[in-house]
Amino acid sequence: MRASHVSRRAVLRWIGAASLGAPALAARAAALDRIRERGTLTVALYKDMPPFHVDGKGIDVQLAQALADALGVKLSMLPFNADENMGDDLRNMVWRGHYLGFGPADVLMHVPVDKPLIDETPQARIFAPYYRERVVVARRLDRLPQLDSLSALGDAKVAVPGQTLAGWLMIGADGGAYRNQLVTQWKDGAEAARALQRGEFPAAAGLASEMESVLRGDARFAIAPLPSPRVQRNGWAVGMAVKKDATDLAQALQAGINDLAADGRLRKIFEGANVAWQAP
């Protein structure tokens, strides 16, 4: 981006802020005060997302509790089912509320810190990355000692949840060359990893957090980025979102994440779920 564009945008933001007037600015500053007055931080959490949230437990639950503690309030969890896309989830759980009558929450966990998504959702503030996720393939070393490319699978069957990013990547890899080798009935990568662990398959694909939560530390298996040119090997950052004007809340939550990372508690939360923390 050219410096002239940055300067012009900065000026426009300043003009816009000034035009809001004192009442609007006061309302903007009240988000954190309202949370402290009622004594609870309402956190939206995806249902059935191992190892981040399953039945009230998981990495995101522990992280949400740590953030509520940092604010000096109680945690109120708002579990929900993912909608068609991330934009829908941000609308339902962050800036407007669900048409069924619940939400929005104060903060939504597990949001990709992605510039296109940020640009497409001006009503939300996406910030505070706390993990870097990747698509990976796990394999039994006695069946697949090397996997430098997907062609090394040969005719081996692969367990992969079909309605996921890992599933779509595997289905489309190398022009659909492995489509008939995929077993896709799993609801998530953790289920696929357990099938691999039981010896039902020589390989499984999913998210790094899913695979590691089941297989990490077991010398029989290797976990590595999915060897495909369509995959971003560095993955993507995962953070959180609040309403755009909840500036004070965003600052407080960002400070909370910074403290958790600095003193090692963030890493410890991930290690407790058998997941290697990847700094964003």
C-alpha positions in Angstrom: 0.0 0.0 0.0 1.4 3.5 -0.9 2.1 5.9 1.9 -0.2 8.5 0.3 -3.1 6.1 0.7 -2.3 5.4 4.3 -2.1 9.1 5.1 -5.4 9.8 3.3 -7.1 6.9 5.2 -5.7 8.1 8.5 -7.1 11.6 7.9 -10.5 10.2 6.9 -10.6 8.1 10.1 -9.7 11.1 12.2 -12.4 13.2 10.5 -14.9 10.4 11.0 -14.1 10.0 14.6 -14.4 13.8 15.2 -17.7 13.9 13.5 -19.2 11.3 15.8 -19.2 13.7 18.7 -18.8 13.2 22.4 -22.0 11.0 23.0 -20.9 8.4 20.4 -17.4 8.3 21.7 -18.6 7.9 25.2 -20.7 4.9 24.1 -17.7 3.5 22.3 -15.7 3.5 25.5 -18.4 1.8 27.5 -18.1 -1.8 26.3 -15.6 -2.9 29.0 -17.4 -0.9 31.7 -20.7 -2.7 30.8 -19.0 -6.1 31.1 -17.5 -5.2 34.5 -20.8 -3.8 35.8 -22.7 -7.0 35.0 -19.7 -9.1 36.1 -19.5 -11.5 33.2 -17.7 -11.8 29.9 -19.9 -13.6 27.3 -17.7 -15.6 24.9 -19.0 -17.3 21.8 -17.4 -20.7 21.2 -17.8 -23.1 18.3 -19.5 -26.3 19.3 -17.8 -29.6 18.6 -14.4 -28.2 17.6 -11.8 -30.5 19.1 -9.4 -29.8 20.8 -10.7 -26.2 21.2 -14.2 -26.9 22.5 -16.1 -30.1 23.1 -18.8 -30.3 25.9 -17.6 -27.3 27.8 -13.9 -28.2 27.7 -11.0 -27.4 25.5 -8.3 -24.9 24.6 -10.6 -22.1 23.8 -12.6 -22.6 27.0 -9.4 -22.4 29.1 -8.3 -19.3 27.2 -11.7 -17.7 27.6 -11.6 -18.4 31.3 -8.1 -16.9 31.6 -9.3 -13.7 29.8 -12.3 -13.4 32.0 -10.0 -13.7 35.0 -7.8 -11.0 33.6 -10.8 -8.7 33.4 -11.9 -9.6 36.9 -15.2 -11.0 35.8 -16.9 -14.4 35.5 -17.0 -16.4 32.2 -20.3 -17.0 30.4 -20.0 -19.4 27.5 -22.2 -19.1 24.4 -21.7 -22.3 22.4 -23.1 -22.2 18.8 -23.0 -24.2 15.6 -21.0 -22.8 12.7 -23.0 -21.2 9.9 -22.3 -21.3 6.2 -19.3 -19.0 6.4 -17.2 -16.9 8.7 -19.1 -13.7 7.7 -22.3 -15.3 8.9 -20.7 -16.3 12.2 -19.4 -12.8 12.8 -22.8 -11.3 12.1 -24.6 -13.7 14.4 -22.2 -13.8 17.3 -20.4 -10.4 17.2 -22.1 -7.5 15.7 -25.9 -8.2 15.3 -27.1 -11.4 16.9 -28.7 -14.6 15.6 -32.1 -14.6 14.0 -33.1 -17.3 16.5 -32.7 -14.7 19.3 -29.4 -15.4 20.9 -26.2 -13.4 20.7 -24.3 -11.4 20.1 -21.5 -12.2 22.5 -18.9 -9.9 23.8 -16.2 -11.8 21.9 -16.0 -14.6 19.4 -13.1 -17.0 19.7 -11.3 -18.8 16.9 -11.6 -16.2 14.1 -9.1 -16.3 11.2 -7.0 -13.1 11.4 -7.2 -12.7 7.6 -7.1 -9.4 5.8 -9.8 -10.1 3.2 -12.1 -11.2 6.1 -11.2 -8.0 8.0 -11.9 -5.9 4.9 -15.2 -7.6 4.3 -16.5 -7.2 7.8 -16.3 -3.5 8.8 -18.7 -4.1 11.7 -16.2 -6.3 13.6 -12.7 -5.9 14.9 -10.6 -9.0 14.3 -7.4 -9.1 16.4 -5.3 -10.9 19.0 -4.0 -13.9 17.1 -3.1 -16.6 19.6 -2.3 -19.7 17.5 -1.2 -20.6 13.9 -3.2 -23.5 12.4 -2.1 -25.7 9.4 -3.5 -28.5 7.3 -1.4 -31.6 7.8 -1.3 -35.3 7.0 -0.4 -37.9 9.6 0.9 -41.3 8.7 2.0 -44.6 10.2 5.7 -44.8 9.7 5.7 -48.6 9.2 3.3 -48.2 6.3 4.4 -44.9 4.8 8.0 -44.1 5.9 8.3 -41.2 3.4 5.6 -38.8 2.1 7.4 -36.0 0.2 4.5 -35.8 -2.2 0.9 -37.1 -2.2 1.9 -39.5 -5.0 3.8 -41.5 -2.4 0.5 -42.6 -1.0 0.2 -45.0 -3.8 -3.2 -46.7 -3.4 -3.3 -46.3 0.4 -6.6 -45.2 1.9 -6.7 -41.9 3.8 -9.1 -40.9 6.5 -10.2 -37.3 6.2 -13.3 -35.4 7.2 -15.0 -34.6 4.0 -16.8 -31.3 4.8 -13.6 -29.5 5.9 -10.7 -27.6 4.3 -8.5 -30.7 4.6 -11.2 -32.8 2.9 -11.6 -30.3 0.0 -7.9 -30.1 -0.5 -7.5 -33.8 -0.6 -10.4 -34.3 -2.9 -9.0 -31.8 -5.4 -5.3 -32.6 -5.0 -3.5 -33.5 -8.3 -6.7 -33.2 -10.3 -8.7 -35.5 -8.1 -6.1 -38.3 -8.3 -6.8 -39.5 -4.8 -10.6 -39.1 -4.7 -11.3 -42.8 -4.6 -8.8 -43.4 -1.8 -10.5 -41.0 0.6 -12.8 -42.2 3.5 -14.6 -39.1 4.4 -17.4 -39.9 6.9 -15.5 -38.4 9.9 -17.0 -35.3 11.5 -13.6 -33.8 12.3 -9.9 -34.5 12.0 -9.7 -35.8 15.6 -12.0 -38.7 14.6 -9.9 -39.4 11.5 -6.8 -39.4 13.7 -8.3 -41.9 16.1 -9.1 -44.2 13.1 -5.4 -43.9 12.1 -4.4 -44.6 15.7 -6.5 -47.8 15.7 -4.7 -49.1 12.7 -7.6 -48.8 10.3 -5.7 -46.5 7.8 -2.1 -45.8 7.0 -2.8 -42.0 6.8 -5.2 -39.3 7.9 -5.5 -35.6 7.0 -6.9 -32.7 9.0 -5.8 -29.7 11.0 -2.6 -29.8 13.0 -4.4 -29.2 16.3 -6.7 -32.1 15.6 -4.0 -34.6 14.6 -1.6 -33.6 17.4 -4.3 -33.8 20.1 -4.6 -37.5 19.3 -1.2 -38.6 18.0 1.5 -36.2 19.2 4.2 -38.0 21.2 3.4 -41.4 19.7 6.6 -42.6 17.9 4.6 -44.8 15.5 3.3 -41.7 13.6 4.6 -38.7 11.8 2.7 -35.4 11.3 3.7 -33.0 8.6 2.2 -30.2 6.4 0.1 -31.6 3.6 2.5 -31.8 0.6 0.4 -29.9 -1.9 1.1 -26.6 -3.8 -2.5 -25.5 -2.9 -1.7 -25.5 0.8 -0.2 -22.5 2.7 2.6 -24.3 4.6 2.7 -21.6 7.2 -1.0 -21.9 7.8 -3.1 -19.1 9.2 -3.4 -17.1 12.4 -6.4 -17.7 14.7 -7.6 -14.9 16.9 -10.8 -13.3 18.2 -13.4 -10.7 17.2 -15.5 -8.0 19.0 -17.7 -5.2 17.7 -15.8 -2.6 15.8 -16.5 0.1 18.3 -15.5 -2.0 21.4 -12.1 -0.5 21.4 -11.5 -0.6 25.1 -12.6 -4.3 25.3 -10.3 -5.2 22.4 -7.4 -3.4 24.1 -8.0 -5.3 27.3 -8.3 -8.7 25.6 -5.2 -8.0 23.6 -3.3 -7.2 26.8 -4.6 -10.4 28.3 -3.3 -12.5 25.3 0.0 -10.7 25.5 0.4 -11.5 29.2 -0.6 -15.2 28.6 2.0 -15.5 25.9 4.7 -13.7 27.8 4.5 -15.8 31.0 4.1 -19.1 29.2 0.5 -19.8 30.2 -0.7 -19.7 26.6 1.8 -22.4 25.6 0.8 -24.4 28.7 -2.9 -24.4 27.8 -2.0 -25.8 24.4 0.4 -28.4 25.8 -2.4 -29.5 28.2 -4.4 -30.5 25.1 -1.3 -32.3 23.6 -1.0 -29.6 20.9 2.3 -27.8 20.1 1.6 -24.1 20.4 2.5 -22.3 17.2 3.1 -18.6 17.7 1.1 -16.6 15.3 
